[in-house]
Each structure stands twice: as C-alpha cells, then as structure tokens.
C-alpha cells in the first residue's frame, strides 16, 4: 500500500506524499469501511445525523480534504510538477466559457486518483505474491523469463514485450482475486436479462469474483494457471467493461508489470506457516489479517 501510494503521489500528483502515509491509511480505512457498510445496509442513517459511524466518516474526510487541498495549493503556487495529471487538470478550460475546474471538482478528481489509484493495485500485488508462493512451478517459469530479458539493468516499460509470462501471471492473479470483487450499476430503463425483469432504477450488482470462477468460462477455475491468458479470454472484467471501464487500468498494469519482476528478481517470498489466508470482501478484496511472509534470497 505504501509503495503504490508513493507512486501515485509522485506520478499523478507530482507530490511527495510520504509524510501523509499514516494519516491517509487510517482515513482511507475509515472511509472505505463506511462506504461498504452503507452499501449493505437496508436502512442507512443520512450523513447529517451524528451517529458514531457518521462522525468517524466526517473526521476521516476532513483529514483527506486537508491533504488534497494542500497538494492542489502547492500546484497552484508553482511548487508542483508541470507534467503530472493534476497539472493537466488545473490547465483544463471549458471551450465555451473558458472556465477551469472548480476547487471542489479538482478535489473530487484528486481524491479519486489518490485513493482508488493505489489500494486496488496494492491488493493485486499482494494476491500475486501469495499465489506465486503457493505455486513454485509458476514462480520458476517467471524467473526464467526474467533471466532471459535482454540488456540487463533495471526493468523499464521498454522491456514489456519480453514480459509476456509476467503479464499472464498478473492477469491470472486478478482473475482469482479481482481487487474490485463486486460493482454496482443502476438500470436507467427497464430491461430483460437472462429471463429476469430489471425495473428502471434498480441496483444491479456484478461480481467479477463470481464470474471469474465460473466453470462455464474457466475450466478448473480454482486452479492458478497463467497460461490461460496465452489467448484472449472471455468473461474477464477485473477493470469492469464498457463506458465505465476503469480509467486507471493501463497505469495499474504498468505498475504491476514493473513491481512484480523487480521483487521476484530481488527475493523469494514465503507464506508464514500456520497462518491461513482468507479473502476479506470490502470495497476491495484483500487478505484478511494481512499477508505475513518471510523474505529469502532470490536464488532459493
């Protein structure tokens, strides 16, 4: 989480967010837990009612707002980078009115990229390292591919054509453990799906986790097999689909295709014995009680 948060801060916002890590982690945990609980509650108290949960949520949002508005102010004063996403947002102007984004709009966009842009990638990386630790044959294939990468030196995006199996490992990991395990859509009009009537205004929940483990589309669905992705898969939506396809998909895959090889080249990770790993479904799908692992030399 800390690694991907730092990457998002520097690349998208042009900011050194290291000093905010602890505050953001705690605030984000509160915000995401509140959001997920609200999603599942039949009766959810409105935000203006000062329940203990609502008060915790407001305090967390105040902390995030302080950090985000400080980053925006630094950019406006010329202290931020000039080629990052936030700088581009500051330069956007309406073609007809010439107006830029309001402070509230800038805040909304910034907070979305800051929060959504690192937690999901961190979960994808965690599950990938977990699956590699449980499948030594796959890890050996991954190491063989990395050993054959030409030119040596630190990996860059220029090496991506040589990282085909690495990419398949990450894709298969997100098949079994999609960071966004369920997503909601609102039916704008009445529809008929699979023989079921969907009234206008209905909430429709789609679960990549369930779809990705459906034997109809994925033979031996519970098995970790990256070679499934040697051909273009069907029924695979870790980033959603259609007009609401995740805007950060390419960025997340670029991160993962650099981080997984670098960590694999540097060390071998082993799951701590006797510590069962179970998925915890919240807004994102993460390992319950963390993922305790020991670090060993890469040659082991």
DRENPA-321842 format. One record per residue (C-alpha): residue number from 0; x, z, y. Coordinates in Angstrom, 2 decimals. Layout:
REM DRENPA-321842
[NUM,[X,Z,Y]];
...
This chain:
REM DRENPA-321842
[0,[0.00,0.00,0.00]];
[1,[2.79,0.91,2.42]];
[2,[4.70,-2.29,1.70]];
[3,[1.74,-4.61,2.20]];
[4,[0.58,-2.66,5.27]];
[5,[4.01,-3.10,6.86]];
[6,[3.99,-6.82,6.05]];
[7,[0.54,-7.33,7.58]];
[8,[1.52,-5.37,10.68]];
[9,[4.65,-7.43,11.32]];
[10,[3.43,-10.90,10.33]];
[11,[-0.16,-10.91,11.58]];
[12,[0.01,-8.43,14.44]];
[13,[3.68,-8.58,15.41]];
[14,[3.77,-4.79,15.45]];
[15,[5.92,-2.11,13.87]];
[16,[3.20,-0.02,12.25]];
[17,[5.49,2.26,10.24]];
[18,[4.70,5.30,12.35]];
[19,[0.97,4.89,11.73]];
[20,[1.11,4.69,7.93]];
[21,[-0.11,8.18,7.06]];
[22,[-2.87,8.17,9.67]];
[23,[-4.11,4.71,8.65]];
[24,[-4.03,5.53,4.93]];
[25,[-6.15,8.64,5.39]];
[26,[-8.56,6.99,7.83]];
[27,[-8.95,3.90,5.68]];
[28,[-9.71,6.01,2.59]];
[29,[-12.47,7.77,4.53]];
[30,[-13.93,4.53,5.93]];
[31,[-13.94,2.67,2.61]];
[32,[-15.42,5.62,0.70]];
[33,[-18.17,5.97,3.31]];
[34,[-18.95,2.25,3.19]];
[35,[-19.14,2.15,-0.61]];
[36,[-21.36,5.24,-0.76]];
[37,[-23.68,3.74,1.87]];
[38,[-23.91,0.56,-0.20]];
[39,[-25.13,2.52,-3.22]];
[40,[-27.47,4.99,-1.52]];
[41,[-31.18,4.35,-1.79]];
[42,[-31.69,6.34,1.42]];
[43,[-28.71,6.37,3.77]];
[44,[-28.81,8.54,6.93]];
[45,[-28.31,6.44,10.09]];
[46,[-24.89,6.66,11.73]];
[47,[-26.23,8.65,14.72]];
[48,[-27.32,11.58,12.52]];
[49,[-24.38,14.05,12.48]];
[50,[-24.14,14.61,8.74]];
[51,[-20.70,15.79,7.49]];
[52,[-20.09,12.34,5.99]];
[53,[-21.03,10.54,9.21]];
[54,[-18.81,12.85,11.26]];
[55,[-15.85,12.15,8.94]];
[56,[-16.50,8.42,9.27]];
[57,[-16.62,8.57,13.08]];
[58,[-13.37,10.55,13.26]];
[59,[-11.67,8.03,10.96]];
[60,[-12.90,5.11,13.05]];
[61,[-11.64,6.80,16.23]];
[62,[-8.15,7.03,14.69]];
[63,[-8.20,3.36,13.65]];
[64,[-9.51,2.32,17.07]];
[65,[-6.70,4.17,18.83]];
[66,[-4.08,2.38,16.73]];
[67,[-5.68,-1.05,17.04]];
[68,[-6.28,-0.84,20.79]];
[69,[-2.68,0.31,21.28]];
[70,[-1.41,-2.76,19.38]];
[71,[-3.67,-5.03,21.48]];
[72,[-2.46,-3.38,24.71]];
[73,[1.18,-3.90,23.68]];
[74,[0.49,-7.59,23.16]];
[75,[-1.27,-7.91,26.50]];
[76,[1.71,-6.28,28.24]];
[77,[4.08,-8.78,26.65]];
[78,[5.67,-6.37,24.16]];
[79,[4.20,-8.06,21.08]];
[80,[5.37,-11.17,19.27]];
[81,[4.23,-14.51,20.65]];
[82,[3.60,-16.41,17.41]];
[83,[1.54,-13.98,15.33]];
[84,[-2.18,-14.04,14.65]];
[85,[-3.09,-11.52,17.32]];
[86,[-1.24,-13.54,19.99]];
[87,[-3.23,-16.60,18.92]];
[88,[-6.47,-14.65,19.21]];
[89,[-5.50,-13.50,22.71]];
[90,[-4.92,-17.12,23.73]];
[91,[-8.25,-18.42,22.39]];
[92,[-10.61,-19.68,25.07]];
[93,[-14.18,-20.90,24.89]];
[94,[-14.20,-24.64,25.58]];
[95,[-17.23,-24.41,27.86]];
[96,[-16.82,-21.09,29.68]];
[97,[-13.04,-20.64,29.49]];
[98,[-13.57,-17.01,28.48]];
[99,[-11.40,-15.31,25.90]];
[100,[-12.40,-12.83,23.24]];
[101,[-13.67,-9.50,24.49]];
[102,[-11.83,-6.27,23.71]];
[103,[-14.49,-5.43,21.13]];
[104,[-14.12,-8.85,19.46]];
[105,[-10.33,-8.53,19.39]];
[106,[-10.68,-5.06,17.90]];
[107,[-13.03,-6.31,15.19]];
[108,[-10.73,-9.17,14.17]];
[109,[-7.60,-7.00,14.26]];
[110,[-9.08,-4.17,12.24]];
[111,[-10.38,-6.63,9.64]];
[112,[-6.95,-8.17,9.09]];
[113,[-5.17,-4.83,9.23]];
[114,[-7.37,-3.12,6.64]];
[115,[-8.62,-5.94,4.44]];
[116,[-5.26,-7.70,4.53]];
[117,[-3.20,-5.07,2.78]];
[118,[-5.35,-2.91,0.47]];
[119,[-6.55,-5.76,-1.72]];
[120,[-3.06,-7.23,-2.13]];
[121,[-1.64,-3.81,-2.96]];
[122,[-4.23,-3.38,-5.71]];
[123,[-3.48,-6.84,-7.12]];
[124,[0.23,-5.97,-7.25]];
[125,[-0.43,-2.60,-8.91]];
[126,[-2.52,-4.14,-11.67]];
[127,[0.05,-6.92,-12.17]];
[128,[2.88,-4.43,-12.73]];
[129,[0.63,-2.40,-15.03]];
[130,[-0.19,-5.44,-17.17]];
[131,[3.45,-6.54,-17.30]];
[132,[4.45,-3.07,-18.53]];
[133,[1.89,-3.38,-21.35]];
[134,[2.84,-6.94,-22.31]];
[135,[6.63,-7.17,-22.82]];
[136,[6.48,-10.76,-24.13]];
[137,[4.89,-11.90,-20.87]];
[138,[7.47,-9.98,-18.87]];
[139,[10.28,-11.67,-20.81]];
[140,[8.77,-15.09,-20.03]];
[141,[8.57,-14.11,-16.38]];
[142,[12.21,-13.00,-16.32]];
[143,[13.27,-16.24,-18.00]];
[144,[11.54,-18.28,-15.31]];
[145,[13.16,-16.22,-12.55]];
[146,[16.60,-16.58,-14.14]];
[147,[16.19,-20.37,-14.07]];
[148,[15.30,-20.57,-10.37]];
[149,[17.98,-22.72,-8.70]];
[150,[20.11,-21.83,-5.67]];
[151,[20.05,-18.08,-6.28]];
[152,[19.82,-15.73,-3.34]];
[153,[16.63,-14.08,-2.06]];
[154,[13.41,-15.83,-3.00]];
[155,[11.56,-17.74,-0.29]];
[156,[8.43,-19.89,-0.14]];
[157,[10.74,-22.84,-0.86]];
[158,[11.12,-21.52,-4.42]];
[159,[7.37,-21.58,-5.13]];
[160,[7.49,-24.90,-7.05]];
[161,[9.79,-23.12,-9.55]];
[162,[7.48,-20.10,-9.93]];
[163,[4.64,-21.62,-11.91]];
[164,[4.52,-18.95,-14.62]];
[165,[4.84,-16.23,-11.96]];
[166,[1.76,-17.65,-10.25]];
[167,[-0.15,-17.72,-13.54]];
[168,[0.77,-14.06,-14.18]];
[169,[-0.70,-13.05,-10.82]];
[170,[-3.81,-15.18,-11.33]];
[171,[-4.43,-13.69,-14.78]];
[172,[-3.96,-10.20,-13.41]];
[173,[-6.62,-10.87,-10.77]];
[174,[-8.89,-12.27,-13.46]];
[175,[-8.84,-9.00,-15.38]];
[176,[-8.69,-6.73,-12.34]];
[177,[-10.03,-8.56,-9.27]];
[178,[-9.30,-6.40,-6.21]];
[179,[-12.81,-7.13,-4.92]];
[180,[-14.76,-6.47,-8.10]];
[181,[-18.22,-7.00,-6.54]];
[182,[-19.50,-8.71,-3.42]];
[183,[-22.91,-8.78,-1.74]];
[184,[-24.72,-11.76,-0.32]];
[185,[-28.05,-11.91,1.48]];
[186,[-30.61,-14.52,0.46]];
[187,[-31.54,-16.40,3.64]];
[188,[-34.53,-18.02,1.92]];
[189,[-36.46,-17.74,-1.33]];
[190,[-34.62,-19.19,-4.30]];
[191,[-34.73,-19.55,-8.06]];
[192,[-31.58,-18.70,-10.03]];
[193,[-31.41,-18.78,-13.81]];
[194,[-35.16,-18.48,-14.03]];
[195,[-35.26,-15.43,-11.71]];
[196,[-37.08,-15.48,-8.40]];
[197,[-34.95,-14.32,-5.48]];
[198,[-37.15,-13.38,-2.49]];
[199,[-35.90,-14.14,1.01]];
[200,[-33.90,-11.24,2.43]];
[201,[-32.90,-9.95,-1.00]];
[202,[-29.47,-8.48,-1.59]];
[203,[-27.66,-10.38,-4.34]];
[204,[-24.58,-8.74,-5.88]];
[205,[-21.99,-10.98,-7.55]];
[206,[-19.31,-9.36,-9.72]];
[207,[-16.04,-11.26,-10.30]];
[208,[-15.06,-8.46,-12.71]];
[209,[-18.04,-9.18,-14.98]];
[210,[-17.77,-12.96,-14.63]];
[211,[-14.03,-12.95,-15.41]];
[212,[-14.63,-11.09,-18.69]];
[213,[-17.49,-13.27,-19.88]];
[214,[-16.56,-14.72,-23.30]];
[215,[-18.62,-17.81,-22.50]];
[216,[-15.99,-18.85,-19.97]];
[217,[-12.95,-16.89,-21.15]];
[218,[-12.25,-16.78,-24.93]];
[219,[-10.61,-13.47,-25.91]];
[220,[-11.48,-12.35,-22.41]];
[221,[-9.92,-8.88,-22.69]];
[222,[-6.51,-10.34,-23.57]];
[223,[-3.84,-10.74,-20.89]];
[224,[-2.82,-14.39,-21.25]];
[225,[-1.36,-16.11,-18.15]];
[226,[-1.24,-19.49,-19.95]];
[227,[-5.00,-19.75,-19.35]];
[228,[-4.05,-20.97,-15.90]];
[229,[-1.97,-23.91,-17.09]];
[230,[-5.19,-25.83,-16.39]];
[231,[-7.65,-25.34,-13.56]];
[232,[-10.03,-22.54,-14.54]];
[233,[-13.78,-22.35,-14.13]];
[234,[-15.76,-19.23,-13.27]];
[235,[-12.81,-17.72,-11.40]];
[236,[-13.62,-16.21,-8.00]];
[237,[-11.20,-13.38,-7.08]];
[238,[-11.38,-14.56,-3.45]];
[239,[-15.05,-15.49,-3.50]];
[240,[-16.25,-19.06,-3.06]];
[241,[-17.97,-21.40,-0.64]];
[242,[-18.08,-20.92,3.13]];
[243,[-17.31,-17.18,2.75]];
[244,[-14.11,-17.81,0.78]];
[245,[-11.51,-15.17,1.70]];
[246,[-9.66,-16.26,4.84]];
[247,[-6.56,-14.38,3.68]];
[248,[-6.32,-15.87,0.18]];
[249,[-3.24,-18.02,0.85]];
[250,[-1.49,-15.21,2.68]];
[251,[-2.17,-12.74,-0.16]];
[252,[-0.93,-15.17,-2.81]];
[253,[2.21,-15.86,-0.79]];
[254,[2.92,-12.12,-0.60]];
[255,[2.33,-11.61,-4.32]];
[256,[4.47,-14.60,-5.33]];
[257,[7.38,-13.12,-3.40]];
[258,[6.95,-9.42,-4.22]];
[259,[6.33,-9.71,-7.99]];
[260,[9.54,-11.74,-8.63]];
[261,[11.64,-9.54,-6.33]];
[262,[10.54,-6.32,-8.03]];
[263,[10.89,-7.87,-11.50]];
[264,[14.42,-9.04,-10.70]];
[265,[15.37,-5.61,-9.38]];
[266,[13.94,-3.33,-12.05]];
[267,[11.74,-2.80,-15.09]];
[268,[8.67,-0.60,-14.64]];
[269,[7.28,1.51,-17.48]];
[270,[3.99,3.35,-17.52]];
[271,[4.42,7.13,-17.85]];
[272,[3.36,8.06,-21.43]];
[273,[0.19,10.05,-21.85]];
[274,[-1.28,9.02,-18.51]];
[275,[-4.39,6.91,-19.18]];
[276,[-5.08,4.18,-16.65]];
[277,[-8.71,3.57,-15.75]];
[278,[-10.13,1.32,-13.03]];
[279,[-11.93,3.07,-10.19]];
[280,[-14.58,0.81,-8.63]];
[281,[-14.99,1.42,-4.92]];
[282,[-14.90,-1.20,-2.21]];
[283,[-11.79,-2.32,-4.09]];
[284,[-10.83,-1.92,-7.74]];
[285,[-7.83,0.37,-8.05]];
[286,[-6.24,2.58,-10.71]];
[287,[-7.91,5.98,-10.80]];
[288,[-5.43,8.80,-10.07]];
[289,[-2.74,6.28,-9.18]];
[290,[-0.34,4.43,-11.44]];
[291,[2.63,6.68,-12.33]];
[292,[5.57,4.57,-13.58]];
[293,[9.28,5.09,-14.19]];
[294,[11.94,2.69,-12.90]];
[295,[14.61,1.30,-15.25]];
[296,[17.41,-1.26,-14.90]];
[297,[16.13,-4.82,-14.88]];
[298,[18.18,-5.72,-17.97]];
[299,[16.31,-3.20,-20.16]];
